[in-house]
């Protein structure tokens, strides 16, 4: 973990870590596998290396997980929430879950709350992050975690239907979710760094408020905010 933390923005490969420690690669791989499963390390795609996971930051009481993302996103999220008066969330992909790393709460009397950690299939932000992965990584994800159940994501419970939904999300650069039984709407759009989607910006709001507003204006505000965050991450 110290080797990975020395340069937290640069993923370290298994070989990098094993060679510095003088460990057999198989032994090192088993240790890393455990750390990944406990979220102390996070794998960035197949053979792309490892970075610190969310639990590594909470060990020290440091909430600045993905500090660069949060520093770029927080001011823009404040502006978005002030403009639309709805909660906004910044989330990343971690294994089969999407994890909220920053949120701005609105001042509505009736607010929609969503868990800090949810299965990818069960959140607009998770669906967006999955869809924006390269095809080969989506295939590895499905091979490892399976397809969504009809109860969790009925529009994508077969390989064909999942591919159709992925293509639609990529085309629209927006994921939409209706939470069954809760009358809640979720919307998520991508944030990029180095031409790769690294996070999602999302809002959740009661369906009755969503139905009473200009939906295209809301989506455009969400996308414009994400674009400004992406621009900041280039510098």
N, C-alpha and C positions, 0 to 999 in steps of 0.2 A: 504493500500500500504506500510506503514511503517512496518507492521508486516511481510509482504512478503519480503520486502527489507532487513530485519535484517539478513536473511540468504538466499541470492538470489539463491543459487544453490540447496536448499532443498525445494521442492514444499510443500505448506501449504494447508491442506484440508479445506473445508468449515467449518467443526467443529472446527478446530484449530483457525480459524479467528474469528468465531462467539463467541466462548467461551472466548477468550482473551478480546474481545470488550464488552462482556455481551449482545450481540444482539440475538434476536429471529432468529433461523436458516432460516426461510422463508424470513425474512427481509434482512438478510445478503446475502442470495442467490440472491435476486433481485438486490442488490447493486453490487455484484460481476458480475452478468450477464451484467449489464450496463458497468462496467469497462472492461470486456472482449470484448464486442462489440466495445468499443472505443479504444481497444488495449493497455490499461494501465495495464491489467493483461492478462495472457495467460494460458489456461487450458492445462495441460499435460495429455491427455487421460482422459477417463471416470473414475471418482472417484480417480484420482491420484494426485489431488491437482493443485495449481496455482503458477505461478512464475510471475515476472515482465514482462510486454509486451514492445514492441518497443517504444510506446509513452511515457512510464514512463522514459525511458532514454533520449528521446529528450526534455523532460520538463526541464532538467537541462543542456541541451547542451552537454550531455555525449554521444558520439558516440560509446562507448565501449559496445554495446549490445552483450551479451554472451561473455564477456571478455575472458574467458578461451578458447573458440573456436578460437577467433580471434588471440590471442597470440600464440596458437599452429599452426594455419593455415597460418598466414601472411608470415613468412619466407619461408615456403615451396611453397606457391603460387608465391612468387617472383622468386624462382628458376624455377618453372614450366613455368611461362610466359617468363622468360629469355631464356629458352630452346626451346620453341615452337613459341615464338613471337605471342601469341594470348591472348586475355583478359581472365582472370580467375575470377570466382565468388564463394563466399561462401554464401550459402542460408539455411534458416530454414523454417519450416512449421508454419504458423500462421493462424488458422481458415481455410478458403477456399483458402488462398493465400500462395505463397512462397515469402519470403522477403529476399533480398540480404543484408547481414550484413557486407560484406567486398568484395572489388574487386581490382584487379591489372590490370592496363591497359598496353597493348602492344604498340609497336612503329610502327605498320603498318600504312601506309598512309590511307588504307581503313580498318576501324575497325567496328566491329559489336557491337552495343549498345543494351542493353536490359533493360527494366524498372526495377526499384528497387523493385516493387511490381507487381506481376502478378498472375492470377488465376492458381491454381495448375494444372489444365488440359492443360494450355496453355504455359507450360514451361517444358523443359527436366528435370530441377532440381525439379520442383513440381511433375512431374510424378514419378520420382525416389523416392522422399520422401513419396508420397502416397503409392507406391507399397511396401515400406519397413515397413509400419505399420502392426501390427498384424491384422489378418483377421477380428476380431471383431471390431477393430477401423475403418477399411476400410468400413465395413458395416454401422457403425454409420455415417461415413462421407457421404456415398451415401444416407442414409436415410435423412440426414440433408440438403445436398446440391444438390442431384440429380446426374444423370449420365451426362457425357459430351455430348455436341451436336456433331453431325457429322461434323459440320464446324470447331469445336475447336479440336476434337480428334477423327477422323473417325474410327481409329482402335479399339476404346474402347467405342462405343456409346450404347452398350447393356451390360447387366450384364455378359453374357457369354464371349463376346469379351474382356470386361474389365478384367475378371478373367484370360483369356489367356495372356493378355499383362502383368498383374501383375506377373504371374508365370514366364514369359520370363525375365522380368526385374530382379526379384529375382535370377533367375538362372544365368544370365549374369553379375549381379551386375553393370549394366550400362543401362541408358535410353538414347534413341536417338530420336531426333525430327528434322523434316524438316519444317521450317516455310514457309507455302504456300505463293507464290507471292513475297517472299523476297530473295529466293535463299540463305537461311541461314541454317546452321546445328548447332544443339545444342547437346552436350554430357554431361551427368552427372553421377557421381559415389558417393557411400555413404561414410560418415564418421561416425564412431561409438564411443560411450562412454558407458561403463558399459553394453556391449553386446546389445546396442540399437542404431539404426541409429538416430543421432541427427542433422545432417546437410548434405548438398550435396556440392560437388565440381564440378563445371561445366565450360565448355568453349563454346563459340559461335563463329563461323567463317563463312566466305562466302563459299558457296558450291564449287566454282571453286578452292579455296585453299584446301578444304577438299578432293576433287577428285584427286588432284595432289600429295598428300602425302601418306606415308605408314600409313594406318588407324590403323592397329594393334599396331604399334609402338606408335602412338598418344594415343590410348586408354590405353595401358600399362603404359605410362608416367603419364596419369591422375590417374590411379588406384594406381600406386606406390606412388604418391604424397599423395593421400587420406590415404593410409596405414600408411605412416609416420606421418601424422597428428593424425590418430587414436592412433598410438603408443604413441605419446606425451601426449594424453589425459588420458592415463593410469597412468601417474605419478603425 
